[in-house]
Amino acid sequence: MTAVDASYPVAAPKRSFFQRNPILRRLLKHKAFMVGAILFVVVAFVAIFAGVLTDADPNRMAVRFRSRPPSADFWFGTDNLGRSILARIFYGAQLSLGIGLAVVIMNAVFGVALGAASGYFKRLDNRPEEHTSELQSPMYLVCRLLLE
């Protein structure tokens, strides 16, 4: 049996970024999060590279190709004006992500401004939260509509 020499320090095993971050580790184990993250990455990829993925103009009408079923030329078929449905979906993803990003930015700006005002002016402290919770309640809106 050999004795362990304590004079040499033992290096701790190197941990990866995922091992050091417990929140990220929990998220990666959550199936619904992973499905949502993969779908978001796919939609973002399609939106960013829409011009590369399809060469069809989403707004160009070709009446001779109208109402075609899916084929090698038009993978999702065409609509009643002969426009490629696949191209329209790809370019529509750009619009959807742009609107979503604008809404997130506006909510962040107004939320921070409202929170800062509530923190600075003490009399505004509880008022914005009350009205926000009222507007988010569907039953409140139904009752309000019935009473008016």
C-alpha positions in Angstrom: 0.0 0.0 0.0 1.3 3.4 -0.9 0.8 6.5 1.2 -0.7 9.6 -0.4 1.6 12.5 -0.4 -0.3 15.5 1.0 2.3 18.0 -0.1 0.9 18.2 -3.6 -2.4 20.0 -4.0 -5.1 18.1 -5.8 -6.7 20.1 -8.6 -10.5 20.2 -8.5 -12.1 18.8 -11.6 -13.0 21.4 -14.1 -16.8 21.8 -14.4 -18.4 23.0 -17.6 -20.6 26.1 -17.9 -23.7 23.9 -17.6 -22.5 22.2 -14.5 -21.7 25.6 -12.8 -25.1 27.1 -13.6 -27.9 25.3 -11.7 -30.7 27.4 -13.3 -29.6 26.5 -16.8 -29.3 22.9 -15.8 -32.9 22.8 -14.5 -34.2 24.5 -17.7 -32.4 22.1 -19.9 -34.1 19.2 -18.1 -37.5 20.7 -18.5 -39.2 19.2 -21.6 -41.6 22.0 -22.3 -38.9 24.6 -22.1 -36.7 22.6 -24.5 -39.6 22.1 -27.0 -40.3 25.9 -26.9 -36.7 26.8 -27.2 -36.2 24.5 -30.2 -39.3 25.9 -31.9 -38.2 29.5 -31.2 -34.8 28.7 -32.7 -36.3 27.2 -35.8 -38.7 30.1 -36.3 -35.9 32.6 -35.8 -33.7 30.7 -38.2 -36.4 30.7 -40.8 -37.1 34.4 -40.3 -33.5 35.4 -40.5 -32.7 33.3 -43.6 -36.0 33.5 -45.4 -34.4 35.0 -48.5 -31.8 32.2 -48.7 -34.3 29.4 -47.9 -36.8 30.3 -50.6 -36.3 32.2 -53.9 -40.0 32.9 -54.4 -41.4 36.3 -53.8 -44.2 36.0 -51.3 -46.2 38.8 -52.9 -45.7 37.9 -56.6 -48.9 36.7 -58.1 -48.9 34.0 -60.8 -52.4 33.3 -61.8 -51.4 30.3 -63.8 -50.1 28.6 -60.6 -53.2 29.4 -58.5 -54.6 26.8 -56.0 -51.9 24.2 -56.7 -51.4 21.4 -54.3 -48.0 20.8 -52.7 -45.4 19.7 -55.2 -41.7 19.8 -55.8 -41.9 23.4 -57.0 -44.3 24.6 -54.2 -43.7 22.5 -51.1 -46.8 23.9 -49.3 -48.8 24.7 -52.5 -50.1 28.0 -53.7 -53.0 30.2 -52.7 -55.9 31.4 -54.9 -53.6 34.1 -56.4 -50.7 31.8 -57.2 -48.4 32.9 -54.4 -46.2 30.4 -52.7 -47.6 29.6 -49.3 -44.1 28.5 -48.0 -42.6 31.8 -49.0 -45.4 33.7 -47.3 -44.9 31.6 -44.1 -41.2 32.3 -44.1 -41.5 36.0 -44.7 -44.5 36.2 -42.2 -42.2 34.8 -39.5 -40.0 37.9 -39.9 -43.1 40.1 -39.3 -44.2 38.1 -36.3 -40.8 38.2 -34.7 -40.5 41.9 -35.3 -43.8 42.6 -33.7 -43.0 40.3 -30.8 -39.7 42.0 -30.2 -41.3 45.5 -30.4 -43.9 44.5 -27.8 -41.3 43.1 -25.4 -39.2 46.3 -25.7 -42.3 48.5 -25.2 -43.3 46.5 -22.1 -39.8 46.7 -20.7 -39.6 50.5 -21.2 -43.0 51.2 -19.8 -42.6 48.7 -17.0 -39.3 50.1 -15.8 -40.7 53.7 -16.1 -43.8 52.8 -14.1 -41.8 50.9 -11.5 -39.4 53.7 -11.1 -42.2 56.2 -10.7 -43.9 54.0 -8.2 -40.7 53.6 -6.2 -40.0 57.3 -6.3 -43.4 58.7 -5.6 -44.8 56.8 -2.6 -48.4 57.7 -3.3 -48.2 55.9 -6.6 -47.0 52.7 -4.9 -50.0 50.5 -5.0 -52.2 52.1 -7.7 -50.6 50.8 -10.9 -50.6 47.2 -9.7 -54.2 47.4 -8.8 -55.3 48.5 -12.2 -53.0 46.0 -14.0 -54.5 43.1 -12.1 -58.0 44.4 -12.8 -57.4 44.5 -16.5 -55.8 41.1 -16.6 -58.8 39.4 -15.0 -61.3 38.2 -17.6 -64.2 38.1 -15.1 -63.6 41.7 -14.2 -63.8 42.7 -17.9 -67.1 40.7 -18.3 -68.6 42.3 -15.2 -67.5 45.7 -16.4 -69.0 45.2 -19.8 -72.3 44.0 -18.3 -72.5 47.0 -16.0 -71.9 49.6 -18.6 
